[in-house]
């Protein structure tokens, strides 16, 4: 039983160079992971910058139905932890 397992492993991965497919798949996986981390960090930084920005949002001040609109420079406690 062990001999057939070793022979199967050798035939499938070593003899036919299928280990190269596994290494190429690992390379693609690591590349996707790297780009996802970079993109997530940049997106998080932009969102943080937007939330920490002290200027009021430029929206029509007559429309008061937007809960996220920062009217007259006041900040809601949900948007900012500064007082």
C-alpha positions in Angstrom: 0.0 0.0 0.0 2.8 2.4 0.9 4.7 1.4 -2.2 1.7 2.2 -4.5 1.3 5.6 -2.8 5.0 6.5 -3.3 4.8 5.3 -6.9 1.6 7.3 -7.5 3.2 10.4 -6.0 6.4 10.0 -8.1 4.5 9.4 -11.3 2.1 12.3 -10.9 4.3 15.0 -9.4 7.9 14.2 -10.1 8.0 12.3 -13.4 5.6 14.5 -15.3 6.8 17.8 -13.9 3.4 18.5 -12.4 5.0 20.1 -9.4 5.7 23.1 -11.7 1.9 23.6 -12.0 1.6 23.7 -8.3 4.5 26.2 -8.0 2.9 28.4 -10.7 -0.4 28.3 -8.9 1.3 29.3 -5.7 3.0 32.2 -7.5 -0.4 33.4 -8.8 -1.9 33.1 -5.4 0.8 35.1 -3.7 0.6 37.8 -6.4 -3.2 38.1 -5.9 -2.6 38.3 -2.2 0.0 41.0 -2.5 -2.2 43.1 -4.8 -5.2 42.6 -2.6 -3.2 43.9 0.4 -2.0 46.9 -1.5 -5.4 47.8 -2.8 -7.0 47.2 0.6 -4.5 49.5 2.3 -4.9 52.2 -0.3 -8.7 52.0 -0.1 -8.6 52.0 3.7 -6.3 55.1 3.6 -8.6 57.0 1.3 -11.7 56.1 3.4 -9.8 57.2 6.6 -8.7 60.4 5.0 -12.3 61.1 3.9 -13.6 60.5 7.4 -10.9 62.5 9.1 -11.1 65.4 6.7 -12.2 68.5 8.7 -13.9 70.3 5.8 -17.6 70.0 5.4 -18.8 67.9 2.5 -19.8 69.9 -0.5 -23.5 69.1 -0.8 -26.5 71.2 -1.3 -27.2 72.6 2.2 -30.9 72.9 1.5 -31.1 69.1 1.4 -31.1 68.1 5.0 -32.2 64.5 4.4 -28.7 63.1 4.0 -27.6 61.9 7.4 -23.9 61.8 6.3 -23.9 65.4 5.1 -21.9 67.6 7.4 -24.0 70.8 7.5 -22.5 74.1 8.8 -19.2 72.4 9.8 -20.8 70.4 12.6 -19.7 66.8 12.9 -21.9 64.0 14.0 -20.5 61.7 16.7 -21.0 58.8 14.4 -18.6 60.2 11.9 -15.9 61.5 14.1 -14.7 60.8 17.6 -13.2 64.3 18.2 -15.2 66.7 20.3 
